[in-house]
Amino acid sequence: MKDQEILLRIVKTWDLNPKSEYRGFRCASCQNYVKKAWHHWLTDGGYKAPVHFCNKCEKDFKSKKINTKKPISKLNRLKFSKPDAETKRLIGKLNVKSKPTYKTFVCDNCERKLHKAYHIWTILKKDLVETHLCKQCG
């Protein structure tokens, strides 16, 4: 199974919130809160989203041994708003082709390091896109 297929299977298990949430960051697989993580980009299947793994789940992901749960029921994409001009600008500067890296989390706007952020899902064309903003930028 290809990496993008695995990432898509994992993201389809998430209960995405159409309203922004201010919270910490969790591992995409085990859902434990993390302050630093492996960052991958899912760009297939109607998503443009970062997928974060703790060290253990990254190891399982690389070895193709990562567990994926049953997907949640069909996601209603009509519940998600379209991005405003500022969010479109942020989406345009996301480096979705970057190689997976282990790093701390940063605001997508000001690049300030952070442990909590506004997690914002919007729909742009056919893709659900996630951005992260600090309190000042959010």
C-alpha positions, 0 to 999 in steps of 0.5 A: 500500500502506498503512503498516500493511501495509508494517510488517506485511510487514517484521515478518514477515521477522524471526526473532522469539525467544520468549526475551528477548534483551539487545542493541542496537536495529536498523533494522527494514529494513536491520538496522543498529544504531542509537542513535536511530530513527524509531518507528512502531507496528504494530497490525495482523495480530496484532502490537502492536510498535514498528518502528524505522527509520534515517533512510535507511529512513524516507525509503524507507518514506515514499516507499513504496520500502522493500524487503521480503524474503520472509517467514520460514516460518510463526511458531509463536505457541505458543512465546511465553509470556503476559505476567505481571501487570507486563508486562500493566501495561507493555503497557497503558501503551504509546502505540500510537496515537502518530505516528511520531517520531524519538527515542532508545530508552527503557525501557518501564518506567522510561523511562531512555534506553538503547542496549541493552535486553531485547527481550521478545516475549509473546502477549496474546490474539491479538497478539504484543507487544514490550516493551523493558526496561533491565537494572535493570527486566529 
